[in-house]
Amino acid sequence: MTQPQIIVDDILPGVRRDLWWHPFNEKVYQGMKGIVHMLYGRSLARRISGTWRVAKILPRMFSAK
């Protein structure tokens, strides 16, 4: 009765994989850093650069592998 259990409920229908699922590589790492720069960058150039990095890894969410 006290065994912990994880329940995951996806909030985005149609997404096959979340960005943070394994396997990771350098491209995914840079894309995740891009999310931080996109949201919290101090300059417009940094925010645009972050948005570009995120856009490069978004197809990963919709692919099977």
CHARMM-style PDB file with segment names, atoms N, HN, CA, C and O in Angstrom:
ATOM      1  N   MET     1       0.802  -1.199   0.000  1.00  0.00      PROA
ATOM      2  CA  MET     1       0.000   0.000   0.000  1.00  0.00      PROA
ATOM      3  C   MET     1       0.844   1.262   0.000  1.00  0.00      PROA
ATOM      4  O   MET     1       0.307   2.354  -0.184  1.00  0.00      PROA
ATOM      5  N   THR     2       2.137   1.144   0.199  1.00  0.00      PROA
ATOM      6  HN  THR     2       2.573   0.257   0.349  1.00  0.00      PROA
ATOM      7  CA  THR     2       2.968   2.334   0.239  1.00  0.00      PROA
ATOM      8  C   THR     2       4.001   2.362  -0.870  1.00  0.00      PROA
ATOM      9  O   THR     2       4.982   3.099  -0.770  1.00  0.00      PROA
ATOM     10  N   GLN     3       3.812   1.589  -1.915  1.00  0.00      PROA
ATOM     11  HN  GLN     3       3.015   0.991  -1.996  1.00  0.00      PROA
ATOM     12  CA  GLN     3       4.747   1.575  -3.034  1.00  0.00      PROA
ATOM     13  C   GLN     3       4.529   2.827  -3.889  1.00  0.00      PROA
ATOM     14  O   GLN     3       3.413   3.067  -4.349  1.00  0.00      PROA
ATOM     15  N   PRO     4       5.586   3.633  -4.109  1.00  0.00      PROA
ATOM     16  CA  PRO     4       5.431   4.808  -4.975  1.00  0.00      PROA
ATOM     17  C   PRO     4       5.152   4.381  -6.407  1.00  0.00      PROA
ATOM     18  O   PRO     4       5.646   3.354  -6.872  1.00  0.00      PROA
ATOM     19  N   GLN     5       4.369   5.168  -7.081  1.00  0.00      PROA
ATOM     20  HN  GLN     5       3.968   6.002  -6.703  1.00  0.00      PROA
ATOM     21  CA  GLN     5       4.009   4.873  -8.462  1.00  0.00      PROA
ATOM     22  C   GLN     5       4.013   6.164  -9.255  1.00  0.00      PROA
ATOM     23  O   GLN     5       3.493   7.186  -8.806  1.00  0.00      PROA
ATOM     24  N   ILE     6       4.603   6.108 -10.436  1.00  0.00      PROA
ATOM     25  HN  ILE     6       5.025   5.278 -10.800  1.00  0.00      PROA
ATOM     26  CA  ILE     6       4.670   7.283 -11.301  1.00  0.00      PROA
ATOM     27  C   ILE     6       3.577   7.178 -12.356  1.00  0.00      PROA
ATOM     28  O   ILE     6       3.443   6.158 -13.032  1.00  0.00      PROA
ATOM     29  N   ILE     7       2.810   8.234 -12.485  1.00  0.00      PROA
ATOM     30  HN  ILE     7       2.919   9.063 -11.936  1.00  0.00      PROA
ATOM     31  CA  ILE     7       1.767   8.290 -13.507  1.00  0.00      PROA
ATOM     32  C   ILE     7       2.073   9.485 -14.389  1.00  0.00      PROA
ATOM     33  O   ILE     7       2.164  10.613 -13.903  1.00  0.00      PROA
ATOM     34  N   VAL     8       2.231   9.247 -15.675  1.00  0.00      PROA
ATOM     35  HN  VAL     8       2.157   8.331 -16.070  1.00  0.00      PROA
ATOM     36  CA  VAL     8       2.565  10.292 -16.627  1.00  0.00      PROA
ATOM     37  C   VAL     8       1.368  10.527 -17.531  1.00  0.00      PROA
ATOM     38  O   VAL     8       0.844   9.592 -18.137  1.00  0.00      PROA
ATOM     39  N   ASP     9       0.942  11.759 -17.619  1.00  0.00      PROA
ATOM     40  HN  ASP     9       1.368  12.519 -17.127  1.00  0.00      PROA
ATOM     41  CA  ASP     9      -0.167  12.129 -18.492  1.00  0.00      PROA
ATOM     42  C   ASP     9       0.336  13.197 -19.449  1.00  0.00      PROA
ATOM     43  O   ASP     9       0.631  14.319 -19.040  1.00  0.00      PROA
ATOM     44  N   ASP    10       0.431  12.846 -20.716  1.00  0.00      PROA
ATOM     45  HN  ASP    10       0.191  11.934 -21.048  1.00  0.00      PROA
ATOM     46  CA  ASP    10       0.923  13.806 -21.709  1.00  0.00      PROA
ATOM     47  C   ASP    10      -0.101  14.887 -21.962  1.00  0.00      PROA
ATOM     48  O   ASP    10      -1.297  14.616 -22.071  1.00  0.00      PROA
ATOM     49  N   ILE    11       0.379  16.122 -22.053  1.00  0.00      PROA
ATOM     50  HN  ILE    11       1.351  16.342 -21.964  1.00  0.00      PROA
ATOM     51  CA  ILE    11      -0.533  17.245 -22.268  1.00  0.00      PROA
ATOM     52  C   ILE    11      -0.612  17.657 -23.736  1.00  0.00      PROA
ATOM     53  O   ILE    11      -1.471  18.456 -24.110  1.00  0.00      PROA
ATOM     54  N   LEU    12       0.280  17.118 -24.570  1.00  0.00      PROA
ATOM     55  HN  LEU    12       0.978  16.469 -24.266  1.00  0.00      PROA
ATOM     56  CA  LEU    12       0.272  17.447 -25.987  1.00  0.00      PROA
ATOM     57  C   LEU    12      -0.129  16.228 -26.803  1.00  0.00      PROA
ATOM     58  O   LEU    12       0.686  15.325 -26.990  1.00  0.00      PROA
ATOM     59  N   PRO    13      -1.369  16.179 -27.297  1.00  0.00      PROA
ATOM     60  CA  PRO    13      -1.784  15.022 -28.092  1.00  0.00      PROA
ATOM     61  C   PRO    13      -1.034  14.993 -29.429  1.00  0.00      PROA
ATOM     62  O   PRO    13      -0.765  16.038 -30.020  1.00  0.00      PROA
ATOM     63  N   GLY    14      -0.707  13.809 -29.888  1.00  0.00      PROA
ATOM     64  HN  GLY    14      -0.926  12.960 -29.407  1.00  0.00      PROA
ATOM     65  CA  GLY    14      -0.019  13.666 -31.161  1.00  0.00      PROA
ATOM     66  C   GLY    14       1.491  13.675 -31.066  1.00  0.00      PROA
ATOM     67  O   GLY    14       2.172  13.397 -32.053  1.00  0.00      PROA
ATOM     68  N   VAL    15       2.027  13.987 -29.905  1.00  0.00      PROA
ATOM     69  HN  VAL    15       1.474  14.213 -29.103  1.00  0.00      PROA
ATOM     70  CA  VAL    15       3.474  14.008 -29.728  1.00  0.00      PROA
ATOM     71  C   VAL    15       3.929  12.592 -29.395  1.00  0.00      PROA
ATOM     72  O   VAL    15       3.423  11.971 -28.461  1.00  0.00      PROA
ATOM     73  N   ARG    16       4.886  12.088 -30.165  1.00  0.00      PROA
ATOM     74  HN  ARG    16       5.297  12.592 -30.924  1.00  0.00      PROA
ATOM     75  CA  ARG    16       5.358  10.725 -29.944  1.00  0.00      PROA
ATOM     76  C   ARG    16       6.425  10.640 -28.862  1.00  0.00      PROA
ATOM     77  O   ARG    16       6.496   9.647 -28.138  1.00  0.00      PROA
ATOM     78  N   ARG    17       7.259  11.680 -28.745  1.00  0.00      PROA
ATOM     79  HN  ARG    17       7.200  12.486 -29.333  1.00  0.00      PROA
ATOM     80  CA  ARG    17       8.327  11.696 -27.742  1.00  0.00      PROA
ATOM     81  C   ARG    17       8.450  13.094 -27.165  1.00  0.00      PROA
ATOM     82  O   ARG    17       8.318  14.088 -27.880  1.00  0.00      PROA
ATOM     83  N   ASP    18       8.701  13.161 -25.882  1.00  0.00      PROA
ATOM     84  HN  ASP    18       8.808  12.353 -25.302  1.00  0.00      PROA
ATOM     85  CA  ASP    18       9.013  14.452 -25.281  1.00  0.00      PROA
ATOM     86  C   ASP    18      10.462  14.798 -25.588  1.00  0.00      PROA
ATOM     87  O   ASP    18      11.272  13.915 -25.871  1.00  0.00      PROA
ATOM     88  N   LEU    19      10.779  16.062 -25.533  1.00  0.00      PROA
ATOM     89  HN  LEU    19      10.121  16.779 -25.304  1.00  0.00      PROA
ATOM     90  CA  LEU    19      12.138  16.505 -25.862  1.00  0.00      PROA
ATOM     91  C   LEU    19      13.189  15.935 -24.928  1.00  0.00      PROA
ATOM     92  O   LEU    19      14.323  15.704 -25.347  1.00  0.00      PROA
ATOM     93  N   TRP    20      12.841  15.706 -23.684  1.00  0.00      PROA
ATOM     94  HN  TRP    20      11.920  15.894 -23.343  1.00  0.00      PROA
ATOM     95  CA  TRP    20      13.839  15.299 -22.698  1.00  0.00      PROA
ATOM     96  C   TRP    20      13.982  13.782 -22.592  1.00  0.00      PROA
ATOM     97  O   TRP    20      14.716  13.302 -21.728  1.00  0.00      PROA
ATOM     98  N   TRP    21      13.306  13.019 -23.441  1.00  0.00      PROA
ATOM     99  HN  TRP    21      12.710  13.408 -24.143  1.00  0.00      PROA
ATOM    100  CA  TRP    21      13.472  11.562 -23.415  1.00  0.00      PROA
ATOM    101  C   TRP    21      14.818  11.179 -23.987  1.00  0.00      PROA
ATOM    102  O   TRP    21      15.360  11.875 -24.845  1.00  0.00      PROA
ATOM    103  N   HSD    22      15.354  10.069 -23.511  1.00  0.00      PROA
ATOM    104  HN  HSD    22      14.913   9.504 -22.814  1.00  0.00      PROA
ATOM    105  CA  HSD    22      16.627   9.551 -24.004  1.00  0.00      PROA
ATOM    106  C   HSD    22      16.414   8.897 -25.353  1.00  0.00      PROA
ATOM    107  O   HSD    22      15.287   8.471 -25.606  1.00  0.00      PROA
ATOM    108  N   PRO    23      17.358   8.778 -26.219  1.00  0.00      PROA
ATOM    109  CA  PRO    23      18.761   9.130 -26.070  1.00  0.00      PROA
ATOM    110  C   PRO    23      19.004  10.614 -26.334  1.00  0.00      PROA
ATOM    111  O   PRO    23      18.375  11.214 -27.207  1.00  0.00      PROA
ATOM    112  N   PHE    24      19.899  11.179 -25.588  1.00  0.00      PROA
ATOM    113  HN  PHE    24      20.410  10.692 -24.879  1.00  0.00      PROA
ATOM    114  CA  PHE    24      20.295  12.566 -25.757  1.00  0.00      PROA
ATOM    115  C   PHE    24      21.494  12.636 -26.691  1.00  0.00      PROA
ATOM    116  O   PHE    24      22.241  11.669 -26.837  1.00  0.00      PROA
ATOM    117  N   ASN    25      21.662  13.768 -27.308  1.00  0.00      PROA
ATOM    118  HN  ASN    25      21.055  14.553 -27.189  1.00  0.00      PROA
ATOM    119  CA  ASN    25      22.877  14.049 -28.067  1.00  0.00      PROA
ATOM    120  C   ASN    25      23.139  15.554 -27.966  1.00  0.00      PROA
ATOM    121  O   ASN    25      22.384  16.282 -27.321  1.00  0.00      PROA
ATOM    122  N   GLU    26      24.191  16.000 -28.593  1.00  0.00      PROA
ATOM    123  HN  GLU    26      24.805  15.408 -29.116  1.00  0.00      PROA
ATOM    124  CA  GLU    26      24.579  17.412 -28.499  1.00  0.00      PROA
ATOM    125  C   GLU    26      23.502  18.335 -29.068  1.00  0.00      PROA
ATOM    126  O   GLU    26      23.285  19.427 -28.543  1.00  0.00      PROA
ATOM    127  N   LYS    27      22.834  17.910 -30.128  1.00  0.00      PROA
ATOM    128  HN  LYS    27      23.011  17.023 -30.554  1.00  0.00      PROA
ATOM    129  CA  LYS    27      21.794  18.729 -30.758  1.00  0.00      PROA
ATOM    130  C   LYS    27      20.623  18.966 -29.786  1.00  0.00      PROA
ATOM    131  O   LYS    27      20.112  20.081 -29.688  1.00  0.00      PROA
ATOM    132  N   VAL    28      20.208  17.922 -29.078  1.00  0.00      PROA
ATOM    133  HN  VAL    28      20.624  17.015 -29.157  1.00  0.00      PROA
ATOM    134  CA  VAL    28      19.114  18.058 -28.116  1.00  0.00      PROA
ATOM    135  C   VAL    28      19.546  18.952 -26.949  1.00  0.00      PROA
ATOM    136  O   VAL    28      18.768  19.781 -26.477  1.00  0.00      PROA
ATOM    137  N   TYR    29      20.773  18.781 -26.493  1.00  0.00      PROA
ATOM    138  HN  TYR    29      21.405  18.107 -26.876  1.00  0.00      PROA
ATOM    139  CA  TYR    29      21.287  19.617 -25.409  1.00  0.00      PROA
ATOM    140  C   TYR    29      21.266  21.092 -25.816  1.00  0.00      PROA
ATOM    141  O   TYR    29      20.826  21.939 -25.039  1.00  0.00      PROA
ATOM    142  N   GLN    30      21.729  21.399 -27.007  1.00  0.00      PROA
ATOM    143  HN  GLN    30      22.086  20.710 -27.638  1.00  0.00      PROA
ATOM    144  CA  GLN    30      21.735  22.782 -27.474  1.00  0.00      PROA
ATOM    145  C   GLN    30      20.305  23.310 -27.625  1.00  0.00      PROA
ATOM    146  O   GLN    30      20.045  24.483 -27.356  1.00  0.00      PROA
ATOM    147  N   GLY    31      19.389  22.458 -28.049  1.00  0.00      PROA
ATOM    148  HN  GLY    31      19.600  21.505 -28.267  1.00  0.00      PROA
ATOM    149  CA  GLY    31      17.994  22.875 -28.161  1.00  0.00      PROA
ATOM    150  C   GLY    31      17.361  23.180 -26.820  1.00  0.00      PROA
ATOM    151  O   GLY    31      16.574  24.119 -26.694  1.00  0.00      PROA
ATOM    152  N   MET    32      17.709  22.378 -25.811  1.00  0.00      PROA
ATOM    153  HN  MET    32      18.348  21.616 -25.914  1.00  0.00      PROA
ATOM    154  CA  MET    32      17.182  22.634 -24.468  1.00  0.00      PROA
ATOM    155  C   MET    32      17.762  23.938 -23.900  1.00  0.00      PROA
ATOM    156  O   MET    32      17.059  24.691 -23.226  1.00  0.00      PROA
ATOM    157  N   LYS    33      19.036  24.198 -24.174  1.00  0.00      PROA
ATOM    158  HN  LYS    33      19.607  23.587 -24.722  1.00  0.00      PROA
ATOM    159  CA  LYS    33      19.609  25.486 -23.781  1.00  0.00      PROA
ATOM    160  C   LYS    33      18.907  26.615 -24.539  1.00  0.00      PROA
ATOM    161  O   LYS    33      18.724  27.708 -24.002  1.00  0.00      PROA
ATOM    162  N   GLY    34      18.520  26.348 -25.776  1.00  0.00      PROA
ATOM    163  HN  GLY    34      18.669  25.460 -26.212  1.00  0.00      PROA
ATOM    164  CA  GLY    34      17.810  27.340 -26.571  1.00  0.00      PROA
ATOM    165  C   GLY    34      16.482  27.742 -25.951  1.00  0.00      PROA
ATOM    166  O   GLY    34      16.063  28.894 -26.061  1.00  0.00      PROA
ATOM    167  N   ILE    35      15.809  26.780 -25.289  1.00  0.00      PROA
ATOM    168  HN  ILE    35      16.149  25.844 -25.199  1.00  0.00      PROA
ATOM    169  CA  ILE    35      14.548  27.106 -24.614  1.00  0.00      PROA
ATOM    170  C   ILE    35      14.803  28.152 -23.529  1.00  0.00      PROA
ATOM    171  O   ILE    35      14.042  29.108 -23.385  1.00  0.00      PROA
ATOM    172  N   VAL    36      15.870  27.961 -22.776  1.00  0.00      PROA
ATOM    173  HN  VAL    36      16.489  27.184 -22.893  1.00  0.00      PROA
ATOM    174  CA  VAL    36      16.205  28.920 -21.714  1.00  0.00      PROA
ATOM    175  C   VAL    36      16.538  30.279 -22.319  1.00  0.00      PROA
ATOM    176  O   VAL    36      16.077  31.308 -21.825  1.00  0.00      PROA
ATOM    177  N   HSD    37      17.336  30.290 -23.384  1.00  0.00      PROA
ATOM    178  HN  HSD    37      17.710  29.454 -23.786  1.00  0.00      PROA
ATOM    179  CA  HSD    37      17.700  31.564 -24.017  1.00  0.00      PROA
ATOM    180  C   HSD    37      16.481  32.235 -24.646  1.00  0.00      PROA
ATOM    181  O   HSD    37      16.355  33.459 -24.612  1.00  0.00      PROA
ATOM    182  N   MET    38      15.587  31.435 -25.219  1.00  0.00      PROA
ATOM    183  HN  MET    38      15.689  30.441 -25.247  1.00  0.00      PROA
ATOM    184  CA  MET    38      14.386  31.988 -25.851  1.00  0.00      PROA
ATOM    185  C   MET    38      13.499  32.667 -24.804  1.00  0.00      PROA
ATOM    186  O   MET    38      12.936  33.732 -25.059  1.00  0.00      PROA
ATOM    187  N   LEU    39      13.379  32.058 -23.645  1.00  0.00      PROA
ATOM    188  HN  LEU    39      13.837  31.193 -23.438  1.00  0.00      PROA
ATOM    189  CA  LEU    39      12.490  32.604 -22.620  1.00  0.00      PROA
ATOM    190  C   LEU    39      13.123  33.699 -21.771  1.00  0.00      PROA
ATOM    191  O   LEU    39      12.445  34.641 -21.362  1.00  0.00      PROA
ATOM    192  N   TYR    40      14.431  33.576 -21.504  1.00  0.00      PROA
ATOM    193  HN  TYR    40      14.982  32.811 -21.836  1.00  0.00      PROA
ATOM    194  CA  TYR    40      15.061  34.464 -20.534  1.00  0.00      PROA
ATOM    195  C   TYR    40      16.258  35.240 -21.078  1.00  0.00      PROA
ATOM    196  O   TYR    40      17.000  35.842 -20.303  1.00  0.00      PROA
ATOM    197  N   GLY    41      16.457  35.237 -22.388  1.00  0.00      PROA
ATOM    198  HN  GLY    41      15.854  34.748 -23.018  1.00  0.00      PROA
ATOM    199  CA  GLY    41      17.584  35.963 -22.955  1.00  0.00      PROA
ATOM    200  C   GLY    41      17.470  37.459 -22.715  1.00  0.00      PROA
ATOM    201  O   GLY    41      16.380  38.027 -22.772  1.00  0.00      PROA
ATOM    202  N   ARG    42      18.598  38.086 -22.446  1.00  0.00      PROA
ATOM    203  HN  ARG    42      19.484  37.625 -22.400  1.00  0.00      PROA
ATOM    204  CA  ARG    42      18.586  39.523 -22.145  1.00  0.00      PROA
ATOM    205  C   ARG    42      18.477  40.383 -23.400  1.00  0.00      PROA
ATOM    206  O   ARG    42      17.978  41.507 -23.339  1.00  0.00      PROA
ATOM    207  N   SER    43      18.936  39.868 -24.525  1.00  0.00      PROA
ATOM    208  HN  SER    43      19.341  38.955 -24.574  1.00  0.00      PROA
ATOM    209  CA  SER    43      18.873  40.656 -25.751  1.00  0.00      PROA
ATOM    210  C   SER    43      17.957  39.962 -26.767  1.00  0.00      PROA
ATOM    211  O   SER    43      17.693  38.763 -26.677  1.00  0.00      PROA
ATOM    212  N   LEU    44      17.492  40.738 -27.715  1.00  0.00      PROA
ATOM    213  HN  LEU    44      17.707  41.712 -27.788  1.00  0.00      PROA
ATOM    214  CA  LEU    44      16.633  40.193 -28.766  1.00  0.00      PROA
ATOM    215  C   LEU    44      17.395  39.169 -29.608  1.00  0.00      PROA
ATOM    216  O   LEU    44      16.826  38.157 -30.019  1.00  0.00      PROA
ATOM    217  N   ALA    45      18.664  39.425 -29.862  1.00  0.00      PROA
ATOM    218  HN  ALA    45      19.126  40.247 -29.528  1.00  0.00      PROA
ATOM    219  CA  ALA    45      19.468  38.493 -30.653  1.00  0.00      PROA
ATOM    220  C   ALA    45      19.583  37.141 -29.957  1.00  0.00      PROA
ATOM    221  O   ALA    45      19.492  36.099 -30.606  1.00  0.00      PROA
ATOM    222  N   ARG    46      19.780  37.151 -28.648  1.00  0.00      PROA
ATOM    223  HN  ARG    46      19.853  37.997 -28.120  1.00  0.00      PROA
ATOM    224  CA  ARG    46      19.881  35.886 -27.902  1.00  0.00      PROA
ATOM    225  C   ARG    46      18.547  35.145 -27.917  1.00  0.00      PROA
ATOM    226  O   ARG    46      18.526  33.919 -28.025  1.00  0.00      PROA
ATOM    227  N   ARG    47      17.449  35.859 -27.812  1.00  0.00      PROA
ATOM    228  HN  ARG    47      17.466  36.855 -27.725  1.00  0.00      PROA
ATOM    229  CA  ARG    47      16.127  35.214 -27.850  1.00  0.00      PROA
ATOM    230  C   ARG    47      15.849  34.611 -29.218  1.00  0.00      PROA
ATOM    231  O   ARG    47      15.297  33.515 -29.314  1.00  0.00      PROA
ATOM    232  N   ILE    48      16.223  35.314 -30.270  1.00  0.00      PROA
ATOM    233  HN  ILE    48      16.671  36.205 -30.192  1.00  0.00      PROA
ATOM    234  CA  ILE    48      16.036  34.781 -31.619  1.00  0.00      PROA
ATOM    235  C   ILE    48      16.913  33.558 -31.831  1.00  0.00      PROA
ATOM    236  O   ILE    48      16.468  32.570 -32.416  1.00  0.00      PROA
ATOM    237  N   SER    49      18.148  33.611 -31.365  1.00  0.00      PROA
ATOM    238  HN  SER    49      18.510  34.413 -30.890  1.00  0.00      PROA
ATOM    239  CA  SER    49      19.056  32.470 -31.471  1.00  0.00      PROA
ATOM    240  C   SER    49      18.483  31.265 -30.727  1.00  0.00      PROA
ATOM    241  O   SER    49      18.545  30.146 -31.235  1.00  0.00      PROA
ATOM    242  N   GLY    50      17.932  31.472 -29.547  1.00  0.00      PROA
ATOM    243  HN  GLY    50      17.882  32.381 -29.134  1.00  0.00      PROA
ATOM    244  CA  GLY    50      17.316  30.386 -28.785  1.00  0.00      PROA
ATOM    245  C   GLY    50      16.118  29.800 -29.486  1.00  0.00      PROA
ATOM    246  O   GLY    50      15.924  28.584 -29.489  1.00  0.00      PROA
ATOM    247  N   THR    51      15.303  30.665 -30.088  1.00  0.00      PROA
ATOM    248  HN  THR    51      15.461  31.653 -30.085  1.00  0.00      PROA
ATOM    249  CA  THR    51      14.134  30.193 -30.828  1.00  0.00      PROA
ATOM    250  C   THR    51      14.562  29.326 -32.008  1.00  0.00      PROA
ATOM    251  O   THR    51      13.924  28.314 -32.299  1.00  0.00      PROA
ATOM    252  N   TRP    52      15.628  29.713 -32.679  1.00  0.00      PROA
ATOM    253  HN  TRP    52      16.146  30.535 -32.443  1.00  0.00      PROA
ATOM    254  CA  TRP    52      16.135  28.933 -33.809  1.00  0.00      PROA
ATOM    255  C   TRP    52      16.600  27.549 -33.348  1.00  0.00      PROA
ATOM    256  O   TRP    52      16.332  26.548 -34.013  1.00  0.00      PROA
ATOM    257  N   ARG    53      17.296  27.495 -32.208  1.00  0.00      PROA
ATOM    258  HN  ARG    53      17.514  28.307 -31.668  1.00  0.00      PROA
ATOM    259  CA  ARG    53      17.763  26.201 -31.682  1.00  0.00      PROA
ATOM    260  C   ARG    53      16.593  25.283 -31.323  1.00  0.00      PROA
ATOM    261  O   ARG    53      16.633  24.080 -31.581  1.00  0.00      PROA
ATOM    262  N   VAL    54      15.564  25.860 -30.733  1.00  0.00      PROA
ATOM    263  HN  VAL    54      15.531  26.837 -30.524  1.00  0.00      PROA
ATOM    264  CA  VAL    54      14.384  25.068 -30.376  1.00  0.00      PROA
ATOM    265  C   VAL    54      13.697  24.544 -31.637  1.00  0.00      PROA
ATOM    266  O   VAL    54      13.270  23.390 -31.679  1.00  0.00      PROA
ATOM    267  N   ALA    55      13.592  25.379 -32.649  1.00  0.00      PROA
ATOM    268  HN  ALA    55      13.939  26.316 -32.615  1.00  0.00      PROA
ATOM    269  CA  ALA    55      12.945  24.968 -33.894  1.00  0.00      PROA
ATOM    270  C   ALA    55      13.669  23.788 -34.546  1.00  0.00      PROA
ATOM    271  O   ALA    55      13.041  22.967 -35.214  1.00  0.00      PROA
ATOM    272  N   LYS    56      14.979  23.704 -34.354  1.00  0.00      PROA
ATOM    273  HN  LYS    56      15.489  24.371 -33.812  1.00  0.00      PROA
ATOM    274  CA  LYS    56      15.737  22.602 -34.942  1.00  0.00      PROA
ATOM    275  C   LYS    56      15.434  21.259 -34.288  1.00  0.00      PROA
ATOM    276  O   LYS    56      15.545  20.221 -34.940  1.00  0.00      PROA
ATOM    277  N   ILE    57      15.054  21.259 -33.016  1.00  0.00      PROA
ATOM    278  HN  ILE    57      14.964  22.102 -32.486  1.00  0.00      PROA
ATOM    279  CA  ILE    57      14.813  19.975 -32.346  1.00  0.00      PROA
ATOM    280  C   ILE    57      13.329  19.610 -32.252  1.00  0.00      PROA
ATOM    281  O   ILE    57      13.003  18.508 -31.810  1.00  0.00      PROA
ATOM    282  N   LEU    58      12.438  20.489 -32.650  1.00  0.00      PROA
ATOM    283  HN  LEU    58      12.703  21.384 -33.009  1.00  0.00      PROA
ATOM    284  CA  LEU    58      11.008  20.170 -32.572  1.00  0.00      PROA
ATOM    285  C   LEU    58      10.597  18.952 -33.401  1.00  0.00      PROA
ATOM    286  O   LEU    58       9.721  18.206 -32.962  1.00  0.00      PROA
ATOM    287  N   PRO    59      11.182  18.713 -34.571  1.00  0.00      PROA
ATOM    288  CA  PRO    59      10.777  17.499 -35.309  1.00  0.00      PROA
ATOM    289  C   PRO    59      11.026  16.210 -34.523  1.00  0.00      PROA
ATOM    290  O   PRO    59      10.385  15.197 -34.801  1.00  0.00      PROA
ATOM    291  N   ARG    60      11.932  16.225 -33.560  1.00  0.00      PROA
ATOM    292  HN  ARG    60      12.452  17.048 -33.335  1.00  0.00      PROA
ATOM    293  CA  ARG    60      12.212  15.055 -32.724  1.00  0.00      PROA
ATOM    294  C   ARG    60      10.941  14.618 -31.974  1.00  0.00      PROA
ATOM    295  O   ARG    60      10.754  13.428 -31.720  1.00  0.00      PROA
ATOM    296  N   MET    61      10.091  15.550 -31.629  1.00  0.00      PROA
ATOM    297  HN  MET    61      10.243  16.517 -31.836  1.00  0.00      PROA
ATOM    298  CA  MET    61       8.876  15.225 -30.869  1.00  0.00      PROA
ATOM    299  C   MET    61       7.884  14.423 -31.696  1.00  0.00      PROA
ATOM    300  O   MET    61       7.061  13.698 -31.138  1.00  0.00      PROA
ATOM    301  N   PHE    62       7.948  14.540 -33.007  1.00  0.00      PROA
ATOM    302  HN  PHE    62       8.617  15.129 -33.460  1.00  0.00      PROA
ATOM    303  CA  PHE    62       6.952  13.903 -33.851  1.00  0.00      PROA
ATOM    304  C   PHE    62       7.464  12.684 -34.599  1.00  0.00      PROA
ATOM    305  O   PHE    62       6.724  12.063 -35.362  1.00  0.00      PROA
ATOM    306  N   SER    63       8.733  12.339 -34.382  1.00  0.00      PROA
ATOM    307  HN  SER    63       9.334  12.843 -33.762  1.00  0.00      PROA
ATOM    308  CA  SER    63       9.293  11.163 -35.047  1.00  0.00      PROA
ATOM    309  C   SER    63       9.212   9.964 -34.110  1.00  0.00      PROA
ATOM    310  O   SER    63       9.165  10.115 -32.889  1.00  0.00      PROA
ATOM    311  N   ALA    64       9.196   8.792 -34.691  1.00  0.00      PROA
ATOM    312  HN  ALA    64       9.234   8.669 -35.683  1.00  0.00      PROA
ATOM    313  CA  ALA    64       9.078   7.568 -33.888  1.00  0.00      PROA
ATOM    314  C   ALA    64      10.387   7.238 -33.197  1.00  0.00      PROA
ATOM    315  O   ALA    64      10.371   6.660 -32.110  1.00  0.00      PROA
ATOM    316  N   LYS    65      11.525   7.590 -33.794  1.00  0.00      PROA
ATOM    317  HN  LYS    65      11.537   8.060 -34.676  1.00  0.00      PROA
ATOM    318  CA  LYS    65      12.819   7.281 -33.183  1.00  0.00      PROA
ATOM    319  C   LYS    65      13.574   8.508 -32.916  1.00  0.00      PROA
ATOM    320  OT1 LYS    65      14.691   8.446 -32.402  1.00  0.00      PROA
TER     321      LYS     65
END
